[in-house]
Amino acid sequence: MAYIDYYKVLGLDKSATEAEIKKAYRKLARKYHPDVNPGDTEAEEKFKQVNEANEVLSNPENRKKYDKYGKDWQHADAYEQAEQQRNPYSRSASGGGRAQYSGGFDEGDFSDFFGSMFGGGAGGGFRGGGRQAQFRGQDFNATLELELREVFEKHKRTLTVNGKNIRLTIPAGVENGQTIKIKVYGGPGVNGGPNGDLYLQFIINNSTAFRRDGANLYKTVPLDLYTSILGGELVIETFDSSVKLKVAPETPNGKQVKLKGKGFPVYKKEGQAGDLYITYEVKMPQNLSAKEKELFEELAKLRS
């Protein structure tokens, strides 16, 4: 497998922080996304490399393995387990835990070891107890950016992760920052071992007039002074429809009204939704005519 410098793919160096990795990934993922570059095979390949680099470097444990083992990072656990069996008394300075490297292999190049361990060398593969050792594949991490309106309803989406297309159903009501596990869509197992899992984190962008808090939605609605004082009716746009509300006379600025069940779907609870809270913001009339001012003056006299 050819070595890919994941830091170079993201335009970073080894000292990059998690925040810098995340920022670089988002920028390049947008730049090379297939939807932005339809039919561009070079951009598609770049997009795959950017995703692959992010899957490794955004995971602290995987990044540590990559920094140490390079292109063989996915076999790091297998190497350390095998080395521990070769040197059962080689322990860390604390007196326990995983075995450290204690000789027997060239630290500068693990390729020969991995080749013989997994069947690529003359040794025919590492054997323990007469059988080849099986190891679980690596877990992958990926992020998916969606708009708030896209997660109001359940929908299907195709993702490209590590060069593979994955068709999955996005449940309604997923939260910003929420991570879900997709079993066996991680790295392949070794010697018949099980595949790893894919951990998918959602980044939900909100460009709507609503503020979301869990399954509840909040919206500020302007209310003219006359309706605020005299009462009346108002048509309110909810997230997916509109409703007509009765406004009580003498409704004060900041009055909040709850519309039950008009909020956001509850995650993985079919047919359940939160509430929508409407806050009235009374607007003062502008550019009053002479007659309007005269009438307000009469009202002021009446009130006094």
Kinemage of the C-alpha trace (Angstrom):
@kinemage 1
@onewidth
@group {chain A} dominant
@subgroup {mainchain}
@vectorlist {calphas} color= white
{ca met a 1} P 0.000 0.000 0.000
{ca ala a 2} L 1.531 3.360 -1.020
{ca tyr a 3} L 2.253 5.786 1.794
{ca ile a 4} L 0.002 8.841 1.874
{ca asp a 5} L 1.085 11.844 3.927
{ca tyr a 6} L -2.234 12.751 5.523
{ca tyr a 7} L -0.802 15.981 6.948
{ca lys a 8} L 0.247 17.065 3.444
{ca val a 9} L -3.217 16.178 2.083
{ca leu a 10} L -4.775 18.645 4.542
{ca gly a 11} L -2.011 21.220 4.056
{ca leu a 12} L -0.816 20.874 7.656
{ca asp a 13} L 2.259 19.748 9.579
{ca lys a 14} L 2.566 17.277 12.454
{ca ser a 15} L 2.165 20.024 15.071
{ca ala a 16} L -1.383 20.836 13.884
{ca thr a 17} L -4.031 21.075 16.599
{ca glu a 18} L -7.378 19.262 16.525
{ca ala a 19} L -9.114 22.546 15.707
{ca glu a 20} L -6.727 23.188 12.775
{ca ile a 21} L -7.337 19.666 11.433
{ca lys a 22} L -11.108 20.143 11.658
{ca lys a 23} L -10.954 23.551 9.954
{ca ala a 24} L -8.731 22.300 7.130
{ca tyr a 25} L -10.943 19.251 6.555
{ca arg a 26} L -14.150 21.300 6.311
{ca lys a 27} L -12.566 23.753 3.884
{ca leu a 28} L -11.176 21.065 1.561
{ca ala a 29} L -14.257 18.826 1.800
{ca arg a 30} L -16.397 21.710 0.532
{ca lys a 31} L -13.866 22.515 -2.195
{ca tyr a 32} L -13.665 18.975 -3.607
{ca his a 33} L -17.189 17.729 -2.836
{ca pro a 34} L -18.722 15.802 -5.798
{ca asp a 35} L -21.811 18.036 -5.711
{ca val a 36} L -19.565 21.064 -6.359
{ca asn a 37} L -17.436 19.269 -8.965
{ca pro a 38} L -19.804 16.994 -10.942
{ca gly a 39} L -17.940 14.666 -13.289
{ca asp a 40} L -14.502 15.823 -12.103
{ca thr a 41} L -12.611 12.587 -11.362
{ca glu a 42} L -9.562 14.424 -10.031
{ca ala a 43} L -11.697 16.341 -7.519
{ca glu a 44} L -13.423 13.088 -6.562
{ca glu a 45} L -10.049 11.472 -5.804
{ca lys a 46} L -8.989 14.520 -3.790
{ca phe a 47} L -12.273 14.332 -1.855
{ca lys a 48} L -11.588 10.691 -0.985
{ca gln a 49} L -8.069 11.501 0.210
{ca val a 50} L -9.304 14.417 2.330
{ca asn a 51} L -11.909 12.186 3.986
{ca glu a 52} L -9.362 9.440 4.571
{ca ala a 53} L -6.904 11.911 6.113
{ca asn a 54} L -9.597 13.311 8.399
{ca glu a 55} L -10.697 9.839 9.532
{ca val a 56} L -7.190 9.148 10.761
{ca leu a 57} L -5.992 12.515 12.075
{ca ser a 58} L -9.238 13.581 13.770
{ca asn a 59} L -9.092 10.497 16.003
{ca pro a 60} L -6.348 11.017 18.643
{ca glu a 61} L -5.663 7.291 19.002
{ca asn a 62} L -5.454 6.680 15.244
{ca arg a 63} L -3.305 9.784 14.800
{ca lys a 64} L -0.847 8.503 17.413
{ca lys a 65} L -0.591 5.162 15.583
{ca tyr a 66} L -0.173 6.892 12.225
{ca asp a 67} L 2.595 9.132 13.553
{ca lys a 68} L 4.441 6.045 14.847
{ca tyr a 69} L 3.808 3.386 12.188
{ca gly a 70} L 3.122 5.394 9.034
{ca lys a 71} L 1.385 3.399 6.276
{ca asp a 72} L 1.152 0.354 8.585
{ca trp a 73} L -0.773 2.252 11.294
{ca gln a 74} L -3.898 0.090 10.906
{ca his a 75} L -1.914 -2.929 12.077
{ca ala a 76} L -0.474 -1.176 15.138
{ca asp a 77} L -2.537 -3.192 17.641
{ca ala a 78} L -1.620 -6.441 15.922
{ca tyr a 79} L 2.062 -5.542 15.991
{ca glu a 80} L 2.023 -4.661 19.677
{ca gln a 81} L 0.068 -7.792 20.588
{ca ala a 82} L 2.482 -9.964 18.645
{ca glu a 83} L 5.492 -8.244 20.174
{ca gln a 84} L 3.994 -8.732 23.634
{ca gln a 85} L 3.668 -12.476 22.967
{ca arg a 86} L 7.302 -12.569 21.813
{ca asn a 87} L 8.425 -10.632 24.908
{ca pro a 88} L 5.849 -11.307 27.662
{ca tyr a 89} L 8.012 -9.622 30.307
{ca ser a 90} L 8.468 -6.383 28.384
{ca arg a 91} L 6.260 -3.869 30.210
{ca ser a 92} L 5.966 -0.155 30.527
{ca ala a 93} L 7.809 1.772 33.236
{ca ser a 94} L 4.655 1.836 35.350
{ca gly a 95} L 4.814 -1.939 35.704
{ca gly a 96} L 1.796 -2.918 33.609
{ca gly a 97} L -0.186 -2.291 30.465
{ca arg a 98} L 0.710 -2.862 26.847
{ca ala a 99} L 4.193 -4.097 25.956
{ca gln a 100} L 6.645 -1.577 24.580
{ca tyr a 101} L 9.028 -2.155 21.681
{ca ser a 102} L 12.050 -4.037 23.035
{ca gly a 103} L 14.028 -5.050 19.972
{ca gly a 104} L 13.782 -7.870 17.482
{ca phe a 105} L 12.501 -5.599 14.658
{ca asp a 106} L 13.843 -2.555 12.903
{ca glu a 107} L 11.847 0.384 14.310
{ca gly a 108} L 12.444 2.362 11.154
{ca asp a 109} L 10.515 -0.028 8.914
{ca phe a 110} L 7.711 -2.356 10.076
{ca ser a 111} L 6.797 -3.523 6.584
{ca asp a 112} L 8.714 -6.814 6.721
{ca phe a 113} L 7.130 -7.715 10.017
{ca phe a 114} L 3.599 -6.930 8.818
{ca gly a 115} L 4.208 -8.773 5.555
{ca ser a 116} L 5.213 -11.978 7.314
{ca met a 117} L 2.574 -11.590 9.986
{ca phe a 118} L -0.297 -11.283 7.531
{ca gly a 119} L 0.854 -13.713 4.886
{ca gly a 120} L 2.996 -11.485 2.664
{ca gly a 121} L 6.375 -13.028 3.552
{ca ala a 122} L 8.055 -16.411 3.516
{ca gly a 123} L 6.870 -17.191 7.013
{ca gly a 124} L 3.273 -17.663 5.824
{ca gly a 125} L 1.775 -15.399 8.504
{ca phe a 126} L 2.074 -15.052 12.256
{ca arg a 127} L 0.711 -18.072 14.088
{ca gly a 128} L -0.307 -18.411 17.681
{ca gly a 129} L -1.226 -21.860 18.928
{ca gly a 130} L -1.008 -23.244 15.373
{ca arg a 131} L -3.509 -20.724 13.924
{ca gln a 132} L -3.196 -17.314 12.368
{ca ala a 133} L -4.091 -14.555 14.827
{ca gln a 134} L -7.310 -12.707 13.994
{ca phe a 135} L -7.661 -9.012 14.696
{ca arg a 136} L -10.613 -6.642 14.529
{ca gly a 137} L -10.427 -3.879 11.926
{ca gln a 138} L -9.893 -0.244 12.826
{ca asp a 139} L -12.833 2.023 13.659
{ca phe a 140} L -13.344 4.960 11.279
{ca asn a 141} L -14.540 8.459 12.179
{ca ala a 142} L -16.330 10.802 9.778
{ca thr a 143} L -18.417 13.976 9.926
{ca leu a 144} L -21.516 14.861 7.926
{ca glu a 145} L -22.724 18.451 7.577
{ca leu a 146} L -26.469 18.950 7.121
{ca glu a 147} L -28.930 21.820 7.266
{ca leu a 148} L -31.509 21.850 10.047
{ca arg a 149} L -34.322 21.441 7.519
{ca glu a 150} L -32.667 18.261 6.209
{ca val a 151} L -33.038 16.482 9.560
{ca phe a 152} L -36.671 17.475 10.087
{ca glu a 153} L -37.663 14.323 8.211
{ca lys a 154} L -36.061 10.906 7.843
{ca his a 155} L -34.182 10.616 4.568
{ca lys a 156} L -31.591 8.497 2.779
{ca arg a 157} L -28.077 9.655 2.053
{ca thr a 158} L -25.028 8.161 0.311
{ca leu a 159} L -21.681 8.807 1.998
{ca thr a 160} L -18.199 8.229 0.637
{ca val a 161} L -15.934 6.985 3.430
{ca asn a 162} L -12.421 5.727 2.749
{ca gly a 163} L -13.280 5.302 -0.927
{ca lys a 164} L -16.455 3.312 -0.271
{ca asn a 165} L -20.038 4.444 -0.873
{ca ile a 166} L -22.311 3.813 2.089
{ca arg a 167} L -26.088 4.096 1.727
{ca leu a 168} L -27.774 4.869 5.022
{ca thr a 169} L -30.954 6.330 6.444
{ca ile a 170} L -30.608 9.547 8.464
{ca pro a 171} L -33.246 9.518 11.241
{ca ala a 172} L -35.301 12.659 11.811
{ca gly a 173} L -34.322 14.703 14.854
{ca val a 174} L -30.567 14.071 14.979
{ca glu a 175} L -28.746 16.657 17.096
{ca asn a 176} L -25.808 18.881 16.279
{ca gly a 177} L -22.660 17.078 17.447
{ca gln a 178} L -24.454 13.738 17.835
{ca thr a 179} L -22.440 10.653 16.905
{ca ile a 180} L -23.964 7.385 15.731
{ca lys a 181} L -22.252 4.040 15.219
{ca ile a 182} L -22.640 2.170 11.936
{ca lys a 183} L -21.502 -1.381 12.548
{ca val a 184} L -18.907 -3.168 10.359
{ca tyr a 185} L -18.346 -0.158 8.080
{ca gly a 186} L -14.896 0.506 9.494
{ca gly a 187} L -11.588 -1.009 8.427
{ca pro a 188} L -11.403 -4.649 7.323
{ca gly a 189} L -10.452 -7.292 9.868
{ca val a 190} L -7.172 -9.174 9.642
{ca asn a 191} L -7.028 -12.930 8.986
{ca gly a 192} L -10.813 -13.230 9.031
{ca gly a 193} L -11.305 -10.953 12.034
{ca pro a 194} L -14.427 -8.722 12.198
{ca asn a 195} L -14.570 -5.330 10.512
{ca gly a 196} L -14.341 -2.201 12.595
{ca asp a 197} L -17.222 0.260 12.965
{ca leu a 198} L -17.875 3.703 11.508
{ca tyr a 199} L -18.584 6.538 13.949
{ca leu a 200} L -20.458 9.310 12.158
{ca gln a 201} L -20.741 12.752 13.769
{ca phe a 202} L -23.405 15.204 12.575
{ca ile a 203} L -22.745 18.916 12.146
{ca ile a 204} L -26.146 20.635 11.888
{ca asn a 205} L -26.145 24.143 10.423
{ca asn a 206} L -29.161 26.347 11.138
{ca ser a 207} L -30.079 29.075 8.657
{ca thr a 208} L -33.748 29.259 9.690
{ca ala a 209} L -35.629 31.767 11.847
{ca phe a 210} L -36.028 29.109 14.534
{ca arg a 211} L -33.796 28.358 17.502
{ca arg a 212} L -33.622 24.693 18.421
{ca asp a 213} L -33.220 23.299 21.920
{ca gly a 214} L -33.562 19.528 21.818
{ca ala a 215} L -36.982 18.821 20.335
{ca asn a 216} L -38.356 22.289 21.136
{ca leu a 217} L -38.263 25.235 18.739
{ca tyr a 218} L -38.310 28.938 19.544
{ca lys a 219} L -39.256 31.826 17.271
{ca thr a 220} L -39.703 35.573 17.721
{ca val a 221} L -42.661 37.053 15.819
{ca pro a 222} L -43.304 40.786 15.284
{ca leu a 223} L -46.667 42.109 16.511
{ca asp a 224} L -48.000 45.519 15.553
{ca leu a 225} L -49.034 47.883 18.337
{ca tyr a 226} L -52.698 47.977 17.385
{ca thr a 227} L -53.129 44.177 17.419
{ca ser a 228} L -51.179 44.093 20.662
{ca ile a 229} L -53.638 46.542 22.241
{ca leu a 230} L -56.933 45.539 20.622
{ca gly a 231} L -56.302 41.849 19.935
{ca gly a 232} L -56.888 40.047 16.660
{ca glu a 233} L -55.573 37.195 14.543
{ca leu a 234} L -52.083 36.430 13.287
{ca val a 235} L -50.800 33.829 10.805
{ca ile a 236} L -47.647 32.150 12.141
{ca glu a 237} L -45.209 30.169 9.995
{ca thr a 238} L -44.222 26.985 11.830
{ca phe a 239} L -41.295 24.834 10.690
{ca asp a 240} L -43.310 22.932 8.080
{ca ser a 241} L -46.680 24.718 7.804
{ca ser a 242} L -48.616 27.739 9.052
{ca val a 243} L -51.213 28.260 11.780
{ca lys a 244} L -53.642 31.042 12.659
{ca leu a 245} L -53.365 32.351 16.215
{ca lys a 246} L -55.765 34.507 18.201
{ca val a 247} L -53.999 37.403 19.901
{ca ala a 248} L -55.610 38.449 23.167
{ca pro a 249} L -56.240 42.165 23.775
{ca glu a 250} L -53.495 43.968 25.705
{ca thr a 251} L -50.828 41.404 24.817
{ca pro a 252} L -47.541 42.722 26.258
{ca asn a 253} L -44.166 42.765 24.535
{ca gly a 254} L -42.293 39.507 25.202
{ca lys a 255} L -45.443 37.432 25.728
{ca gln a 256} L -44.726 33.746 24.969
{ca val a 257} L -47.230 31.292 23.496
{ca lys a 258} L -46.706 27.520 23.293
{ca leu a 259} L -47.872 25.556 20.250
{ca lys a 260} L -47.925 21.955 21.435
{ca gly a 261} L -46.444 19.368 19.073
{ca lys a 262} L -45.292 21.974 16.528
{ca gly a 263} L -41.626 21.666 17.402
{ca phe a 264} L -38.916 19.311 16.105
{ca pro a 265} L -39.277 15.526 15.749
{ca val a 266} L -38.017 13.502 18.714
{ca tyr a 267} L -35.053 11.346 17.662
{ca lys a 268} L -36.103 7.757 16.864
{ca lys a 269} L -39.610 8.250 18.310
{ca glu a 270} L -41.959 8.079 15.366
{ca gly a 271} L -44.853 10.537 15.535
{ca gln a 272} L -43.508 12.459 18.543
{ca ala a 273} L -42.402 16.081 18.383
{ca gly a 274} L -41.485 18.870 20.761
{ca asp a 275} L -43.277 22.181 21.123
{ca leu a 276} L -42.944 25.516 19.342
{ca tyr a 277} L -42.641 28.606 21.553
{ca ile a 278} L -43.645 31.904 19.971
{ca thr a 279} L -42.435 35.154 21.558
{ca tyr a 280} L -44.247 38.349 20.524
{ca glu a 281} L -42.142 41.418 19.814
{ca val a 282} L -44.369 44.490 19.752
{ca lys a 283} L -43.344 46.950 17.038
{ca met a 284} L -43.879 50.676 17.498
{ca pro a 285} L -45.500 52.514 14.534
{ca gln a 286} L -43.127 54.708 12.543
{ca asn a 287} L -43.604 57.923 10.519
{ca leu a 288} L -46.870 58.933 12.204
{ca ser a 289} L -49.132 61.355 10.373
{ca ala a 290} L -50.354 64.549 11.995
{ca lys a 291} L -53.781 62.987 12.527
{ca glu a 292} L -52.270 59.876 14.179
{ca lys a 293} L -50.235 62.039 16.519
{ca glu a 294} L -53.339 64.007 17.389
{ca leu a 295} L -55.222 60.797 18.230
{ca phe a 296} L -52.366 59.521 20.388
{ca glu a 297} L -52.345 62.853 22.241
{ca glu a 298} L -56.075 62.444 22.921
{ca leu a 299} L -55.451 58.929 24.220
{ca ala a 300} L -52.691 60.254 26.464
{ca lys a 301} L -55.078 62.825 27.921
{ca leu a 302} L -57.677 60.130 28.553
{ca arg a 303} L -55.127 57.955 30.355
{ca ser a 304} L -53.982 60.834 32.518
